[in-house]
Amino acid sequence: MYAVRGAAKQKRSNSYSCANFRNRKRRGVTCTSHYIGQAVISELVLSYLQRAMLYVREHETDFIRKVTENGNTETRKLLESKRRELGKATARMNEIDTVFRKLYEDNALGRLPEQQFLSLTSGFENEKVELKKKLAELEREINTIEKRSSDAGKFVQIVKQYTDVQELTYEIAHEFVDKILIHNYDQEADTRKVEIFYSFVARSTAATNRREVFHSCVVEGKT
């Protein structure tokens, strides 16, 4: 998501908006113009991080057991999914290679006119380029997943370095948080789902609604 600076000097006027929506024509990706205020996401992350740290301190053994079990399950599912994608892409690449050999043979033996040969092979060439990119990307993702084990012990050690976190600083955010996903606003439920992925461990799910966002603005005197 893009960081959008508001006109006011206060940080509460800043927000994050969907990068795919802003660059939808160039990227060819369909998305919505969803966004979230910087102050709102900062307060959410700090609140849920404080809860996580308290739980780790009071239930360290139980925390490590649960995270290890959940991490292994999620990793296995993700690996299976990526390997299926890789298998399909590899199979398609082999099919194209087989078609290429047949087309070249027909062209060399005069059974396929040159113009038709060029027309047919150009489409396959483009597909091969895209498939090679996809194969390389999938292999990188699989290697990363295989190397990244759910290490709850590392998270516990980081928690022990901090006695009382009252403010979300740049250093703390990057120490504890791997990534954050901001979902589309759900009009029926009047909520927006936010997923916080902690470093080395599983994720925490929060939700905000328009009333909470508005309340945060009112506290600071902003509409």
N, C-alpha and C positions, 0 to 999 in steps of 0.2 A: 504494500500500500504506500501511496505517496504521502509525505508530510506536507500539510498545507498550512501556511502561516496566515493567521488572521490579521485583520487590519489593526486591532487593538494590541497594546503592548503586553497585556496579561496573557499568560500561557493558556488560560482557559479558552481563548479564542482560536487556538490551534487545533488541528484535527488531522486524521488520516483518511484518505479516500482510495477507492479501488483503482489500481494501476491498469488492470485489464480493461476496465470501462473507459478510462481516459485514452487508452491507446488501442481501442477495439478495432479501428480500421486498419492500423498498421500490423497488429498482431493477429487479426482474424479470429479473436476470441470473443464470445458472447458473454457478457456479464452485466450486472446492474451497478448503479451509481451509489453503492452503499459506502457508508463512512462511519467514523466514530470519533468523538472528541478526545483530544490528548489527555485532558484532565480525567475523563471518565475511565479510559483504559488504564491510566496510571493508578487511579484509586482501586480499580478492580484487581490489578496485578498485585499491588501492595497488600490488599486485604486477604487475598487467597494465599499469597506467599507467607504472610504472618500465620495463617491457620496451618499451612503445611509445616512450617518450621516448629510451631508449638507441638503438633502431632508427632513429629520426628523426635523431639526432645523427650516427650513423655512415653512414646511407644516405639522406641528404636527397633527392637527385635521384630515386632509385628509389622512395622513399616517395611523393613528389608524383605521379610518373607512375602508380603503381598506384592511389592513392586517386582520382585524377581519372578514370581509366578505370572503376573500380568504382562511383564516385559517379554518373557519367553513366548507367551501365547501370541501377542501382537507381532513380534518379530517373525515368528513362524508363518503366520498368515500373510504378512507383507512379502516375505521371501517367496512363498508359493505363488502369489499373484504376479510378482515380477518375473519369476522363472517361466510361468505360463506365457506371459507376454513375449519373453525372449524366445521361447520355443516356437510361437506362432510367427514371429518376425524372421527367425532363422529358416523355418519351413518355406515361407514366402520367398525369401532370397534364393533358396535352392530351386524353387519352381521357376523363377525368372531366369536363372542360369541355364536351366534345361531348355526353356523356350528360346533363349538367345542362341544356344548351340544349334537348335533345329532351324531357326531363321537363317543363321549364317550358312548352314549346309544347303538349305533350299536356294539361297541367293547365289552361292558359289556354283551350284549345279544348274543354274538358269531356270529353276522352277519358280522363283520369286523375283518379279521385276525390281530394279534398283530403287525406284521411287517408293514403291510399296514397302520395301525392306526398311528404308530410312524412316518412313512414317511410323511403322510398327515399333522399331527399336528405340525411337526417340522417347516414346511414352514410358517404355520399360527403363530406360536410362534414368529418367527423372525419378521414377519410383525406387530404383536401386540407390540413388543418392540419399533419398529420405530414409530408406531402410537402414543404410549404413549409419546414419546419424542416430537413429533410434536404437540400433543394436549397441552402439558405443555408449549411449546414455544409460540404457538398461544394465549393461555390464558394470558401469561405474556405480549405479545405484545398488546393485546386488552386492558388490564388493564392500561398499560403505555399510550396508545393513549387516553383513556378515562380521565385519570388524567391530561394529558398535554393539556391544552387549549391554544389557540393562544393568548398570552398575550402581545399585542403591548405596553401596558403601561410600562411594565418592560424594554422593549428594549429602550423606550424613556428615562427612568430614567438612564439607563447605558450610553446612548449617552450624556446626560447632564453632566456626570461626566468627560468627556473629551472635552477640548476646541479645541485642534488642534493635530490631529494624523498624524505625518510625518514618523513614522517608525513602522513596524509591529513587536511588541515584543511578547514573549510567553504569557504574561499576557493578552494583548489586544486580541490576537487570540482566547484564551480560553474564554474570556469574551463575545466576540461578535459572534463567529462562533460555530455552533453546529457540522457540518460535511461538508466535501467537496467531491464531486464525480468527478473523472477524467474519462472521456469516451475515447473510442478508437479513434485513429486518422482517420479522414475521408479523404481519398486520393483524391476523386473527388472534394470536396470543399476546400481541403488543410487547414482544420481546425480541432481543437480538442475542443470538448465541455467540459466546466467545470461548475459544479453547486455548488454554495456556499449557504449552509443552515445556516441562521443566528439564533442565540438563540431566542426562543420565537416567531419568525415570519417566514414568507415564505422564498422562496429561490430567489437567483439572478443567472442569467445565463450569463456566459462569454464565449468567444471563443478565442483560440490562433491559429496561423498558423505557419508554418515552418519559414517564413520570420521574424515574430515577435520574435520567439525564437532565431533565428540566430542573429538578431539585438541586442537582449539582451546580447548575448555572445560577439559580436563584441565590444559593449560599454565597456566591461570589459577586452577586449583584449584576449578573449578565443574563440577557434573555436569549 
